[in-house]
Amino acid sequence: MPKILQQRAKCIGCNLCSEIWPLRWRVSRVDGKCTLVDGVEKKGIWQLVISADELSPNEQAAKACPVKIIKIVR
Ligand code: SF4
């Protein structure tokens, strides 16, 4: 199963990922950084295992991220 990894602390809150796939990415009103919905934080990296049908939009989000803090591991 694919896994999303996000270095949330480095997020600049540009909103691109949430425009591409709002089901999984949401900019927080509290700190202006993007939250990986249902993600779990381990040592500063937010992580979530996703199903194969969510792979494509999350790969698009990773590609669009200007600071390259979203990684998809297959
Ligand atoms: S695309 Fe990257 S920098 Fe922009 S809100 Fe999403 S995670 Fe943050």
Residues whose N, C-alpha, C, O or C-beta is under 5 A from the ligand:
A	BS01	SF4	C11 I12 G13 C14 N15 L16 C17 C34 A61 A64 C65 P66 V67
